[in-house]
């Protein structure tokens, strides 16, 4: 491949011209300085993953544990409730290894979990639903 050197219109030096869209008027350095910020050559912004790879693995393990726990505890464990359970309440939080610790799991229905436990933290602590 032969290198053709021509006079650059940007810096007026004899340099190898950079071919873009059939135009050979500027060297590579000058072309980058002069190109518009919103040209078709700019890369689109990189999308941030909604869930990291590490968290995706944790969620996969957790889903297996959750299904097994709900199968063994089919009814809501909140007193005075006879509904079927479809959610897991974590008495001690879900951070780190506590996500997998079934000693702190509690089967709840869709009414008791958000309305009774999380909206009434004093009542929940009194009954042992929050630690």
The first five atom37 places (N, CA, C, CB, O) and aatype in JSON, in Angstrom:
{
  "aatype": [20, 20, 20, 20, 20, 20, 20, 20, 20, 20, 20, 20, 20, 20, 20, 20, 20, 20, 20, 20, 20, 20, 20, 20, 20, 20, 20, 20, 20, 20, 20, 20, 20, 20, 20, 20, 20, 20, 20, 20, 20, 20, 20, 20, 20, 20, 20, 20, 20, 20, 20, 20, 20, 20, 20, 20, 20, 20, 20, 20, 20, 20, 20, 20, 20, 20, 20, 20, 20, 20, 20, 20, 20, 20, 20, 20, 20, 20, 20, 20, 20, 20, 20, 20, 20, 20, 20, 20, 20, 20, 20, 20, 20, 20, 20, 20, 20, 20, 20, 20, 20, 20, 20, 20, 20, 20, 20, 20, 20, 20, 20, 20, 20, 20, 20, 20, 20, 20, 20, 20, 20, 20, 20, 20, 20, 20, 20, 20, 20, 20, 20],
  "atom_mask": [
    [1, 1, 1, 1, 1],
    [1, 1, 1, 1, 1],
    [1, 1, 1, 1, 1],
    [1, 1, 1, 1, 1],
    [1, 1, 1, 1, 1],
    [1, 1, 1, 1, 1],
    [1, 1, 1, 1, 1],
    [1, 1, 1, 1, 1],
    [1, 1, 1, 1, 1],
    [1, 1, 1, 1, 1],
    [1, 1, 1, 1, 1],
    [1, 1, 1, 1, 1],
    [1, 1, 1, 1, 1],
    [1, 1, 1, 1, 1],
    [1, 1, 1, 1, 1],
    [1, 1, 1, 1, 1],
    [1, 1, 1, 1, 1],
    [1, 1, 1, 1, 1],
    [1, 1, 1, 1, 1],
    [1, 1, 1, 1, 1],
    [1, 1, 1, 1, 1],
    [1, 1, 1, 1, 1],
    [1, 1, 1, 1, 1],
    [1, 1, 1, 1, 1],
    [1, 1, 1, 1, 1],
    [1, 1, 1, 1, 1],
    [1, 1, 1, 1, 1],
    [1, 1, 1, 1, 1],
    [1, 1, 1, 1, 1],
    [1, 1, 1, 1, 1],
    [1, 1, 1, 1, 1],
    [1, 1, 1, 1, 1],
    [1, 1, 1, 1, 1],
    [1, 1, 1, 1, 1],
    [1, 1, 1, 1, 1],
    [1, 1, 1, 1, 1],
    [1, 1, 1, 1, 1],
    [1, 1, 1, 1, 1],
    [1, 1, 1, 1, 1],
    [1, 1, 1, 1, 1],
    [1, 1, 1, 1, 1],
    [1, 1, 1, 1, 1],
    [1, 1, 1, 1, 1],
    [1, 1, 1, 1, 1],
    [1, 1, 1, 1, 1],
    [1, 1, 1, 1, 1],
    [1, 1, 1, 1, 1],
    [1, 1, 1, 1, 1],
    [1, 1, 1, 1, 1],
    [1, 1, 1, 1, 1],
    [1, 1, 1, 1, 1],
    [1, 1, 1, 1, 1],
    [1, 1, 1, 1, 1],
    [1, 1, 1, 1, 1],
    [1, 1, 1, 1, 1],
    [1, 1, 1, 1, 1],
    [1, 1, 1, 1, 1],
    [1, 1, 1, 1, 1],
    [1, 1, 1, 1, 1],
    [1, 1, 1, 1, 1],
    [1, 1, 1, 1, 1],
    [1, 1, 1, 1, 1],
    [1, 1, 1, 1, 1],
    [1, 1, 1, 1, 1],
    [1, 1, 1, 1, 1],
    [1, 1, 1, 1, 1],
    [1, 1, 1, 1, 1],
    [1, 1, 1, 1, 1],
    [1, 1, 1, 1, 1],
    [1, 1, 1, 1, 1],
    [1, 1, 1, 1, 1],
    [1, 1, 1, 1, 1],
    [1, 1, 1, 1, 1],
    [1, 1, 1, 1, 1],
    [1, 1, 1, 1, 1],
    [1, 1, 1, 1, 1],
    [1, 1, 1, 1, 1],
    [1, 1, 1, 1, 1],
    [1, 1, 1, 1, 1],
    [1, 1, 1, 1, 1],
    [1, 1, 1, 1, 1],
    [1, 1, 1, 1, 1],
    [1, 1, 1, 1, 1],
    [1, 1, 1, 1, 1],
    [1, 1, 1, 1, 1],
    [1, 1, 1, 1, 1],
    [1, 1, 1, 1, 1],
    [1, 1, 1, 1, 1],
    [1, 1, 1, 1, 1],
    [1, 1, 1, 1, 1],
    [1, 1, 1, 1, 1],
    [1, 1, 1, 1, 1],
    [1, 1, 1, 1, 1],
    [1, 1, 1, 1, 1],
    [1, 1, 1, 1, 1],
    [1, 1, 1, 1, 1],
    [1, 1, 1, 1, 1],
    [1, 1, 1, 1, 1],
    [1, 1, 1, 1, 1],
    [1, 1, 1, 1, 1],
    [1, 1, 1, 1, 1],
    [1, 1, 1, 1, 1],
    [1, 1, 1, 1, 1],
    [1, 1, 1, 1, 1],
    [1, 1, 1, 1, 1],
    [1, 1, 1, 1, 1],
    [1, 1, 1, 1, 1],
    [1, 1, 1, 1, 1],
    [1, 1, 1, 1, 1],
    [1, 1, 1, 1, 1],
    [1, 1, 1, 1, 1],
    [1, 1, 1, 1, 1],
    [1, 1, 1, 1, 1],
    [1, 1, 1, 1, 1],
    [1, 1, 1, 1, 1],
    [1, 1, 1, 1, 1],
    [1, 1, 1, 1, 1],
    [1, 1, 1, 1, 1],
    [1, 1, 1, 1, 1],
    [1, 1, 1, 1, 1],
    [1, 1, 1, 1, 1],
    [1, 1, 1, 1, 1],
    [1, 1, 1, 1, 1],
    [1, 1, 1, 1, 1],
    [1, 1, 1, 1, 1],
    [1, 1, 1, 1, 1],
    [1, 1, 1, 1, 1],
    [1, 1, 1, 1, 1],
    [1, 1, 1, 1, 1],
    [1, 1, 1, 1, 1],
    [1, 1, 1, 1, 1]
  ],
  "atom_positions": [
    [[0.85, -1.19, 0.0], [0.0, 0.0, 0.0], [0.89, 1.24, 0.0], [-0.97, 0.01, 1.23], [1.73, 1.41, 0.88]],
    [[0.7, 2.07, -0.97], [1.53, 3.27, -1.07], [0.91, 4.4, -0.26], [1.72, 3.69, -2.54], [-0.31, 4.56, -0.21]],
    [[1.76, 5.18, 0.34], [1.32, 6.31, 1.15], [1.4, 7.56, 0.28], [2.17, 6.45, 2.46], [2.48, 7.91, -0.21]],
    [[0.29, 8.22, 0.11], [0.26, 9.46, -0.66], [0.27, 10.62, 0.32], [-0.98, 9.54, -1.6], [-0.56, 10.69, 1.23]],
    [[1.22, 11.52, 0.13], [1.28, 12.69, 0.99], [0.82, 13.9, 0.19], [2.71, 12.91, 1.56], [1.25, 14.12, -0.94]],
    [[-0.05, 14.66, 0.81], [-0.58, 15.87, 0.19], [-0.57, 16.98, 1.22], [-2.02, 15.64, -0.37], [-0.34, 16.74, 2.4]],
    [[-0.82, 18.18, 0.76], [-0.87, 19.32, 1.65], [-2.21, 19.35, 2.37], [-0.64, 20.64, 0.87], [-3.26, 19.33, 1.74]],
    [[-2.18, 19.39, 3.71], [-3.39, 19.42, 4.53], [-3.95, 20.83, 4.55], [-3.1, 18.93, 5.97], [-3.2, 21.79, 4.72]],
    [[-5.25, 20.97, 4.36], [-5.89, 22.29, 4.39], [-5.99, 22.84, 5.81], [-7.28, 22.21, 3.77], [-6.17, 24.05, 5.99]],
    [[-5.88, 21.98, 6.82], [-6.01, 22.43, 8.21], [-4.73, 22.97, 8.79], [-6.5, 21.32, 9.05], [-4.73, 24.04, 9.41]],
    [[-3.61, 22.24, 8.62], [-2.34, 22.65, 9.24], [-1.29, 23.07, 8.21], [-1.79, 21.51, 10.09], [-0.18, 23.47, 8.6]],
    [[-1.61, 23.0, 6.91], [-0.72, 23.39, 5.81], [0.62, 22.67, 5.86], [-0.49, 24.88, 5.85], [1.66, 23.27, 5.6]],
    [[0.59, 21.4, 6.2], [1.8, 20.58, 6.2], [1.61, 19.43, 5.24], [2.13, 20.07, 7.63], [0.48, 19.02, 4.94]],
    [[2.72, 18.91, 4.76], [2.7, 17.79, 3.85], [2.54, 16.52, 4.68], [3.98, 17.74, 2.96], [3.49, 16.08, 5.33]],
    [[1.33, 15.92, 4.67], [1.03, 14.75, 5.5], [0.21, 13.76, 4.7], [0.28, 15.16, 6.79], [-0.27, 14.06, 3.61]],
    [[0.08, 12.59, 5.25], [-0.79, 11.58, 4.65], [-2.24, 11.99, 4.91], [-0.48, 10.14, 5.23], [-2.63, 12.22, 6.06]],
    [[-3.0, 12.07, 3.86], [-4.4, 12.48, 4.0], [-5.23, 11.29, 4.45], [-4.95, 13.06, 2.67], [-4.96, 10.14, 4.1]],
    [[-6.22, 11.59, 5.21], [-7.11, 10.57, 5.75], [-8.39, 10.6, 4.97], [-7.37, 10.77, 7.26], [-9.04, 11.64, 4.88]],
    [[-8.75, 9.48, 4.4], [-9.92, 9.43, 3.51], [-11.18, 9.14, 4.32], [-9.72, 8.36, 2.4], [-11.29, 8.09, 4.94]],
    [[-12.1, 10.05, 4.32], [-13.41, 9.9, 4.97], [-14.44, 10.45, 4.03], [-13.47, 10.61, 6.36], [-14.36, 11.61, 3.61]],
    [[-15.41, 9.65, 3.69], [-16.51, 10.04, 2.81], [-16.0, 10.59, 1.48], [-17.41, 11.08, 3.51], [-16.58, 11.52, 0.92]],
    [[-14.89, 10.02, 0.99], [-14.36, 10.42, -0.31], [-13.64, 11.76, -0.31], [-15.45, 10.47, -1.3], [-13.3, 12.25, -1.39]],
    [[-13.41, 12.37, 0.83], [-12.74, 13.68, 0.91], [-11.34, 13.48, 1.46], [-13.56, 14.68, 1.79], [-11.15, 12.81, 2.48]],
    [[-10.35, 14.08, 0.78], [-8.97, 13.98, 1.24], [-8.41, 15.38, 1.43], [-8.1, 13.17, 0.24], [-7.4, 15.72, 0.81]],
    [[-9.03, 16.2, 2.24], [-8.55, 17.56, 2.42], [-7.78, 17.78, 3.7], [-9.7, 18.5, 2.38], [-6.99, 18.72, 3.8]],
    [[-8.0, 16.91, 4.7], [-7.38, 17.12, 6.0], [-6.61, 15.89, 6.45], [-8.43, 17.49, 7.04], [-6.96, 14.76, 6.09]],
    [[-5.57, 16.09, 7.24], [-4.87, 14.97, 7.85], [-5.74, 14.45, 9.0], [-3.44, 15.38, 8.34], [-6.74, 15.06, 9.36]],
    [[-5.33, 13.33, 9.58], [-6.15, 12.68, 10.61], [-6.36, 13.6, 11.82], [-5.49, 11.37, 11.06], [-7.47, 13.71, 12.34]],
    [[-5.3, 14.25, 12.26], [-5.4, 15.13, 13.44], [-6.33, 16.3, 13.21], [-4.03, 15.65, 13.81], [-7.15, 16.62, 14.07]],
    [[-6.22, 16.94, 12.05], [-7.08, 18.09, 11.75], [-8.52, 17.67, 11.55], [-6.57, 18.83, 10.51], [-9.45, 18.38, 11.96]],
    [[-8.71, 16.51, 10.91], [-10.08, 16.06, 10.69], [-10.8, 15.83, 12.01], [-10.09, 14.78, 9.85], [-11.97, 16.2, 12.14]],
    [[-10.11, 15.23, 13.0], [-10.73, 15.0, 14.31], [-11.06, 16.31, 15.01], [-9.83, 14.16, 15.19], [-12.08, 16.41, 15.69]],
    [[-10.2, 17.32, 14.84], [-10.46, 18.61, 15.48], [-11.66, 19.31, 14.86], [-9.23, 19.51, 15.38], [-12.41, 20.0, 15.55]],
    [[-11.84, 19.12, 13.55], [-12.86, 19.87, 12.84], [-14.21, 19.16, 12.74], [-12.39, 20.18, 11.48], [-15.21, 19.79, 12.43]],
    [[-14.24, 17.86, 13.01], [-15.5, 17.15, 12.82], [-16.54, 17.6, 13.86], [-15.28, 15.62, 12.92], [-16.19, 17.87, 15.01]],
    [[-17.78, 17.69, 13.46], [-18.82, 18.12, 14.41], [-19.04, 17.06, 15.49], [-20.14, 18.4, 13.68], [-18.83, 15.87, 15.26]],
    [[-19.45, 17.51, 16.65], [-19.67, 16.61, 17.79], [-20.8, 15.62, 17.54], [-19.98, 17.42, 19.03], [-20.76, 14.51, 18.07]],
    [[-21.78, 15.98, 16.76], [-22.92, 15.1, 16.52], [-22.84, 14.47, 15.13], [-24.24, 15.88, 16.67], [-23.86, 14.33, 14.45]],
    [[-21.65, 14.09, 14.72], [-21.53, 13.47, 13.41], [-21.99, 12.01, 13.48], [-20.07, 13.56, 12.89], [-22.22, 11.47, 14.56]],
    [[-22.1, 11.4, 12.32], [-22.53, 10.01, 12.27], [-21.43, 9.05, 12.69], [-23.0, 9.66, 10.87], [-21.67, 7.85, 12.8]],
    [[-20.23, 9.57, 12.93], [-19.11, 8.72, 13.31], [-18.97, 8.55, 14.81], [-17.84, 9.28, 12.75], [-18.18, 7.72, 15.27]],
    [[-19.71, 9.3, 15.58], [-19.63, 9.16, 17.03], [-20.35, 7.9, 17.47], [-20.22, 10.4, 17.75], [-21.37, 7.52, 16.89]],
    [[-19.81, 7.26, 18.47], [-20.42, 6.02, 18.98], [-21.64, 6.37, 19.82], [-19.4, 5.2, 19.81], [-21.65, 7.39, 20.51]],
    [[-22.66, 5.54, 19.78], [-23.8, 5.78, 20.67], [-23.38, 5.52, 22.11], [-25.02, 4.88, 20.28], [-22.48, 4.72, 22.35]],
    [[-24.0, 6.18, 23.06], [-23.62, 5.96, 24.46], [-23.85, 4.51, 24.87], [-24.41, 6.9, 25.38], [-24.83, 3.88, 24.48]],
    [[-22.93, 4.0, 25.67], [-23.03, 2.62, 26.13], [-24.13, 2.51, 27.17], [-21.68, 2.12, 26.69], [-24.18, 3.31, 28.11]],
    [[-24.99, 1.53, 27.0], [-26.12, 1.33, 27.9], [-25.66, 0.63, 29.17], [-27.24, 0.52, 27.21], [-24.91, -0.34, 29.11]],
    [[-26.1, 1.11, 30.3], [-25.76, 0.5, 31.58], [-26.68, -0.7, 31.8], [-25.89, 1.52, 32.76], [-27.89, -0.61, 31.58]],
    [[-26.1, -1.81, 32.24], [-26.9, -3.01, 32.5], [-27.85, -2.75, 33.65], [-25.99, -4.22, 32.81], [-27.45, -2.15, 34.65]],
    [[-29.11, -3.18, 33.54], [-30.04, -2.99, 34.66], [-29.66, -3.85, 35.87], [-31.45, -3.32, 34.22], [-29.91, -3.46, 37.01]],
    [[-29.06, -5.02, 35.61], [-28.62, -5.91, 36.69], [-27.21, -6.38, 36.35], [-29.61, -7.13, 36.88], [-26.95, -6.81, 35.23]],
    [[-26.32, -6.31, 37.33], [-24.95, -6.76, 37.1], [-24.91, -8.28, 36.96], [-24.03, -6.3, 38.24], [-25.86, -8.97, 37.33]],
    [[-23.83, -8.78, 36.43], [-23.68, -10.23, 36.28], [-23.69, -10.94, 37.62], [-22.39, -10.54, 35.54], [-24.27, -12.02, 37.76]],
    [[-23.05, -10.33, 38.61], [-23.01, -10.92, 39.95], [-24.41, -11.0, 40.55], [-22.09, -10.11, 40.88], [-24.79, -12.02, 41.13]],
    [[-25.18, -9.93, 40.41], [-26.53, -9.91, 40.96], [-27.45, -10.88, 40.21], [-27.1, -8.49, 40.91], [-28.35, -11.46, 40.82]],
    [[-27.24, -11.05, 38.93], [-28.05, -12.0, 38.15], [-27.84, -13.42, 38.65], [-27.7, -11.91, 36.65], [-28.78, -14.2, 38.74]],
    [[-26.59, -13.76, 38.99], [-26.31, -15.09, 39.54], [-26.98, -15.25, 40.9], [-24.78, -15.32, 39.66], [-27.55, -16.3, 41.2]],
    [[-26.9, -14.21, 41.73], [-27.53, -14.26, 43.05], [-29.04, -14.43, 42.91], [-27.21, -12.98, 43.86], [-29.65, -15.21, 43.64]],
    [[-29.64, -13.71, 41.97], [-31.09, -13.81, 41.77], [-31.51, -15.19, 41.3], [-31.54, -12.77, 40.77], [-32.58, -15.67, 41.68]],
    [[-30.68, -15.83, 40.48], [-31.0, -17.17, 40.01], [-31.02, -18.16, 41.17], [-29.98, -17.62, 38.94], [-31.91, -19.01, 41.25]],
    [[-30.04, -18.07, 42.06], [-30.0, -18.94, 43.24], [-31.18, -18.64, 44.15], [-28.66, -18.76, 44.01], [-31.81, -19.55, 44.67]],
    [[-31.46, -17.36, 44.34], [-32.55, -16.94, 45.23], [-33.9, -17.44, 44.73], [-32.56, -15.43, 45.36], [-34.73, -17.85, 45.53]],
    [[-34.14, -17.41, 43.42], [-35.41, -17.87, 42.86], [-35.67, -19.34, 43.2], [-35.44, -17.66, 41.34], [-36.81, -19.72, 43.49]],
    [[-34.63, -20.16, 43.15], [-34.78, -21.58, 43.5], [-35.15, -21.72, 44.97], [-33.47, -22.36, 43.19], [-36.05, -22.48, 45.32]],
    [[-34.44, -20.98, 45.84], [-34.73, -21.04, 47.28], [-36.13, -20.5, 47.58], [-33.69, -20.23, 48.07], [-36.85, -21.05, 48.42]],
    [[-36.51, -19.44, 46.9], [-37.83, -18.83, 47.12], [-38.96, -19.79, 46.76], [-37.96, -17.54, 46.3], [-39.92, -19.95, 47.52]],
    [[-38.84, -20.44, 45.6], [-39.89, -21.39, 45.17], [-40.0, -22.55, 46.13], [-39.59, -21.91, 43.76], [-41.1, -23.0, 46.44]],
    [[-38.86, -23.05, 46.6], [-38.88, -24.18, 47.55], [-39.52, -23.76, 48.86], [-37.45, -24.71, 47.79], [-40.3, -24.52, 49.45]],
    [[-39.21, -22.56, 49.34], [-39.77, -22.09, 50.61], [-41.28, -21.87, 50.49], [-39.08, -20.78, 51.05], [-42.04, -22.24, 51.39]],
    [[-41.72, -21.26, 49.4], [-43.16, -21.02, 49.22], [-43.93, -22.33, 49.04], [-43.39, -20.11, 48.01], [-45.1, -22.42, 49.41]],
    [[-43.27, -23.33, 48.47], [-43.92, -24.63, 48.33], [-44.1, -25.29, 49.69], [-43.1, -25.54, 47.4], [-45.12, -25.94, 49.93]],
    [[-43.12, -25.14, 50.59], [-43.22, -25.75, 51.91], [-44.05, -24.9, 52.89], [-41.83, -25.96, 52.49], [-44.49, -25.41, 53.92]],
    [[-44.28, -23.63, 52.57], [-45.11, -22.73, 53.4], [-46.18, -22.11, 52.5], [-44.23, -21.62, 54.09], [-46.03, -20.97, 52.07]],
    [[-47.26, -22.84, 52.22], [-48.24, -22.35, 51.24], [-49.15, -21.23, 51.73], [-49.09, -23.49, 50.81], [-49.8, -20.56, 50.92]],
    [[-49.21, -20.99, 53.05], [-50.11, -19.96, 53.57], [-49.32, -18.85, 54.26], [-51.13, -20.56, 54.54], [-48.2, -19.07, 54.73]],
    [[-49.92, -17.67, 54.31], [-49.31, -16.49, 54.91], [-49.0, -16.76, 56.39], [-50.23, -15.25, 54.77], [-49.83, -17.3, 57.12]],
    [[-47.8, -16.39, 56.81], [-47.36, -16.63, 58.18], [-47.68, -15.48, 59.13], [-45.89, -16.9, 58.2], [-47.39, -15.57, 60.32]],
    [[-48.27, -14.41, 58.63], [-48.69, -13.3, 59.49], [-49.93, -13.76, 60.24], [-48.98, -11.99, 58.66], [-50.86, -14.31, 59.65]],
    [[-49.95, -13.52, 61.57], [-51.1, -14.03, 62.36], [-52.4, -13.34, 61.93], [-50.85, -13.8, 63.88], [-52.38, -12.19, 61.49]],
    [[-53.49, -14.04, 62.08], [-54.83, -13.6, 61.67], [-54.98, -13.49, 60.15], [-55.15, -12.26, 62.31], [-55.85, -12.76, 59.67]],
    [[-54.17, -14.21, 59.4], [-54.3, -14.19, 57.94], [-54.32, -15.63, 57.44], [-53.14, -13.38, 57.28], [-53.48, -16.44, 57.83]],
    [[-55.27, -15.94, 56.6], [-55.41, -17.3, 56.06], [-55.21, -17.35, 54.54], [-56.8, -17.85, 56.42], [-55.55, -18.34, 53.91]],
    [[-54.66, -16.29, 53.96], [-54.46, -16.22, 52.51], [-53.29, -17.09, 52.06], [-54.23, -14.77, 52.07], [-52.43, -17.47, 52.86]],
    [[-53.26, -17.4, 50.76], [-52.13, -18.13, 50.21], [-50.93, -17.2, 50.09], [-52.48, -18.75, 48.83], [-51.09, -16.01, 49.78]],
    [[-49.75, -17.74, 50.34], [-48.54, -16.9, 50.27], [-48.01, -16.87, 48.84], [-47.44, -17.43, 51.23], [-48.03, -17.88, 48.13]],
    [[-47.54, -15.7, 48.43], [-46.94, -15.57, 47.11], [-45.69, -14.69, 47.14], [-47.95, -15.0, 46.12], [-45.08, -14.44, 46.1]],
    [[-45.31, -14.22, 48.32], [-44.13, -13.38, 48.47], [-43.3, -13.85, 49.66], [-44.54, -11.9, 48.65], [-43.79, -14.53, 50.55]],
    [[-42.03, -13.48, 49.64], [-41.13, -13.77, 50.75], [-40.76, -12.46, 51.42], [-39.84, -14.54, 50.26], [-40.32, -11.51, 50.76]],
    [[-40.93, -12.4, 52.72], [-40.48, -11.26, 53.5], [-39.17, -11.66, 54.18], [-41.56, -10.81, 54.55], [-39.07, -12.76, 54.74]],
    [[-38.18, -10.8, 54.13], [-36.89, -11.05, 54.77], [-36.88, -10.27, 56.08], [-35.68, -10.63, 53.83], [-36.81, -9.04, 56.07]],
    [[-36.94, -10.97, 57.18], [-37.02, -10.31, 58.49], [-35.76, -9.5, 58.79], [-37.24, -11.35, 59.59], [-35.82, -8.47, 59.45]],
    [[-34.61, -9.99, 58.29], [-33.34, -9.36, 58.63], [-32.72, -8.65, 57.44], [-32.37, -10.4, 59.17], [-31.52, -8.37, 57.47]],
    [[-33.45, -8.35, 56.41], [-32.92, -7.69, 55.22], [-32.42, -8.68, 54.2], [-31.8, -6.74, 55.6], [-32.41, -9.89, 54.43]],
    [[-31.99, -8.15, 53.03], [-31.59, -9.02, 51.93], [-30.18, -8.77, 51.48], [-32.52, -8.86, 50.77], [-29.79, -9.25, 50.42]],
    [[-29.4, -8.04, 52.23], [-28.06, -7.66, 51.81], [-27.07, -8.81, 51.98], [-27.61, -6.45, 52.59], [-27.06, -9.48, 53.01]],
    [[-26.24, -9.02, 50.98], [-25.18, -10.03, 51.06], [-25.71, -11.44, 51.17], [-24.29, -9.74, 52.22], [-26.61, -11.84, 50.42]],
    [[-25.17, -12.2, 52.11], [-25.55, -13.6, 52.29], [-26.92, -13.75, 52.96], [-24.5, -14.32, 53.13], [-27.49, -14.84, 52.96]],
    [[-27.46, -12.68, 53.51], [-28.79, -12.74, 54.13], [-29.88, -13.01, 53.1], [-29.09, -11.44, 54.89], [-30.99, -13.41, 53.44]],
    [[-29.55, -12.77, 51.82], [-30.5, -13.05, 50.75], [-30.85, -14.53, 50.7], [-29.94, -12.6, 49.39], [-31.97, -14.88, 50.34]],
    [[-29.9, -15.4, 51.07], [-30.1, -16.86, 51.0], [-30.47, -17.5, 52.33], [-28.86, -17.51, 50.47], [-30.84, -18.67, 52.36]],
    [[-30.4, -16.77, 53.41], [-30.58, -17.35, 54.75], [-32.07, -17.56, 55.04], [-29.94, -16.44, 55.83], [-32.78, -16.61, 55.37]],
    [[-32.53, -18.81, 54.91], [-33.96, -19.08, 55.06], [-34.42, -19.07, 56.51], [-34.29, -20.41, 54.44], [-35.61, -19.24, 56.77]],
    [[-33.51, -18.87, 57.47], [-33.94, -18.72, 58.87], [-34.73, -17.42, 59.05], [-32.72, -18.73, 59.83], [-35.55, -17.3, 59.95]],
    [[-34.47, -16.46, 58.18], [-35.13, -15.15, 58.29], [-36.19, -14.95, 57.2], [-34.09, -14.03, 58.2], [-36.71, -13.85, 57.05]],
    [[-36.52, -16.0, 56.46], [-37.61, -15.93, 55.47], [-38.95, -16.0, 56.19], [-37.5, -17.07, 54.43], [-39.07, -16.56, 57.27]],
    [[-39.95, -15.41, 55.54], [-41.31, -15.47, 56.05], [-42.26, -15.41, 54.86], [-41.6, -14.3, 57.07], [-42.21, -14.47, 54.07]],
    [[-43.1, -16.41, 54.72], [-44.06, -16.44, 53.61], [-45.19, -15.45, 53.91], [-44.63, -17.89, 53.4], [-45.76, -15.45, 55.0]],
    [[-45.5, -14.62, 52.93], [-46.54, -13.59, 53.1], [-47.44, -13.54, 51.88], [-45.9, -12.2, 53.36], [-47.06, -13.96, 50.78]],
    [[-48.62, -13.03, 52.09], [-49.51, -12.78, 50.96], [-49.26, -11.37, 50.44], [-51.01, -12.97, 51.38], [-48.51, -10.61, 51.05]],
    [[-49.87, -11.04, 49.33], [-49.68, -9.73, 48.71], [-50.29, -8.58, 49.47], [-50.23, -9.75, 47.35], [-50.02, -7.42, 49.15]],
    [[-51.13, -8.87, 50.47], [-51.75, -7.81, 51.27], [-50.92, -7.55, 52.53], [-53.2, -8.2, 51.66], [-50.63, -6.4, 52.86]],
    [[-50.56, -8.61, 53.21], [-49.86, -8.47, 54.48], [-48.44, -7.92, 54.32], [-49.8, -9.8, 55.19], [-47.99, -7.11, 55.14]],
    [[-47.74, -8.34, 53.29], [-46.35, -7.94, 53.14], [-46.19, -6.42, 53.0], [-45.74, -8.63, 51.94], [-45.48, -5.83, 53.81]],
    [[-46.82, -5.78, 52.02], [-46.6, -4.33, 51.94], [-47.43, -3.53, 52.93], [-46.92, -3.86, 50.56], [-46.94, -2.54, 53.48]],
    [[-48.66, -3.94, 53.18], [-49.55, -3.11, 53.98], [-49.35, -3.27, 55.48], [-50.98, -3.42, 53.64], [-49.26, -2.28, 56.21]],
    [[-49.28, -4.5, 55.95], [-49.19, -4.71, 57.39], [-47.75, -4.64, 57.9], [-49.8, -6.05, 57.76], [-47.49, -3.99, 58.92]],
    [[-46.84, -5.28, 57.22], [-45.47, -5.36, 57.74], [-44.69, -4.08, 57.48], [-44.73, -6.53, 57.11], [-44.12, -3.51, 58.41]],
    [[-44.65, -3.61, 56.24], [-43.81, -2.46, 55.91], [-44.44, -1.11, 56.24], [-43.46, -2.5, 54.46], [-43.71, -0.15, 56.46]],
    [[-45.75, -1.02, 56.27], [-46.37, 0.26, 56.61], [-46.48, 0.45, 58.12], [-47.74, 0.36, 55.98], [-46.69, 1.57, 58.58]],
    [[-46.33, -0.62, 58.91], [-46.4, -0.53, 60.37], [-45.14, -1.15, 60.99], [-47.68, -1.26, 60.9], [-45.21, -2.25, 61.52]],
    [[-44.0, -0.46, 60.92], [-42.77, -1.05, 61.42], [-42.77, -1.32, 62.93], [-41.62, -0.15, 61.09], [-42.17, -2.29, 63.38]],
    [[-43.44, -0.49, 63.7], [-43.5, -0.73, 65.16], [-44.26, -2.02, 65.46], [-44.16, 0.47, 65.88], [-43.82, -2.84, 66.27]],
    [[-45.4, -2.19, 64.82], [-46.2, -3.41, 65.0], [-45.42, -4.63, 64.53], [-47.52, -3.3, 64.22], [-45.47, -5.68, 65.17]],
    [[-44.69, -4.48, 63.41], [-43.9, -5.6, 62.86], [-42.77, -6.0, 63.8], [-43.32, -5.22, 61.49], [-42.52, -7.19, 63.99]],
    [[-42.09, -5.03, 64.39], [-41.01, -5.34, 65.34], [-41.56, -5.99, 66.6], [-40.24, -4.06, 65.71], [-40.94, -6.89, 67.16]],
    [[-42.72, -5.54, 67.03], [-43.35, -6.1, 68.23], [-43.7, -7.58, 68.03], [-44.63, -5.3, 68.58], [-43.58, -8.38, 68.96]],
    [[-44.13, -7.94, 66.8], [-44.51, -9.33, 66.5], [-43.35, -10.17, 65.97], [-45.63, -9.34, 65.51], [-43.53, -11.36, 65.7]],
    [[-42.17, -9.57, 65.81], [-40.99, -10.31, 65.33], [-40.9, -10.44, 63.84], [-40.99, -11.65, 65.92], [-40.19, -11.31, 63.35]],
    [[-41.59, -9.59, 63.09], [-41.54, -9.65, 61.62], [-40.39, -8.84, 61.07], [-42.85, -9.17, 61.02], [-39.97, -9.06, 59.93]],
    [[-39.86, -7.92, 61.85], [-38.68, -7.14, 61.48], [-37.65, -7.24, 62.6], [-39.04, -5.66, 61.2], [-37.98, -7.13, 63.78]],
    [[-36.41, -7.46, 62.2], [-35.34, -7.56, 63.22], [-34.45, -6.35, 63.1], [-34.51, -8.87, 63.07], [-33.48, -6.21, 63.85]]
  ]
}
